[in-house]
């Protein structure tokens, strides 16, 4: 599942869509504002984001609103947590190296 998430976010257009939805839910027309993208292309990008578990849709009559799916964000957070312990030691080593270079 993590692979699907990172593949989905590897595309700059999908990242832009995801970032817009991170501000708040909206429909596909509102998502297209300011983007040079056709409605069919937007639908395809949203389908990839939904399949990856990053976005969910809510139907209200004829209208469909999209929003970030917190479960997808939880998977990203879990993946990052595996590496969280790695960075403090690496940063400390970098500080030591830079301090040694200054002397």
N, C-alpha and C positions, 0 to 999 in steps of 0.2 A: 504493500500500500504506500509506503514512504516513497518508493520509486515513482509511482504514479503522481504523487504530490509534486516531487521535484521536477518531473518531466513537464507537468502542467505549468509550473511556475517558471520554467526555462524560457518560455516564449514571452517576449516583452509586451505584447498586446494583452496576453492573459494576466501578466503581472499588473498592468495598468488597470484592467478590469477589476482584479482582486483588490487593489489599493482603493479604487473608488467605492467598492462595496464595504471595505473596512470602515469607511466613514458612516455608512448607513445603507439600508436596503433601498433598492430602486428597480424599476422595470428596464427592459432592454433598450427602449428608446432613450431613456434618460442616461443609460450607460454609454450610448453611442455619441452623446453630445460632446463635441470637442475632439472626436476621434474620426479619422478618415477610414471608416469601416462600414461595409454593407450589413444589412439586417441578417442575411444568411450567414455571413462570416461571424457576426456577433453570436448567433445561435450556436454555431459550431464551437466557438471558444467557450461559451457557457456550458455546453455539453461536456467538454473536456474537464472543466473545473468541477462540474457536478459529479462526473465519474470518479474523479480523484478524491471526492469527499470534501472539497474546499468550499463549495457553494451549494446552497439549497434553494429550492423555489417554493413559493407559496402562491397558490392560485386563488384569485378573488374574482369569481365570475369569469369574464373574458380576459381579464388581466392577470399577468404573472409577474410577481415581484421576486427579486433575487436578493439573497443576503449571505454573508459569510457563515459557514457552518462551523460552530465551535469545536465539533468533534475532529474536524480536519486540522484545526489549529492545535488541538491536544496531541495529535500524532506528531506534528512538527516539534512541539515542545518536548515530547518524550525522546525523539531522535536527538535533539540538541542536548538533552540532559546527559546522554551517554558521554558527551565530549566536554561537559562543563568542568569536570575535575581536571582535565588535561590543561586547560588554559592558564590557570593561576601559576602553576609551576613553570610553564613556558614563559610567561610574562616576567616572573621573578628572575629566570635565567637571562632573559634579554636585558633586564635592568642591570644585573651583575655584569654582563658583557659590556654594556655601554659605560658603566662606571669604570670598568677596567680600561676601556679604550680612552677615557678622558684623563686617566692618570699618566 
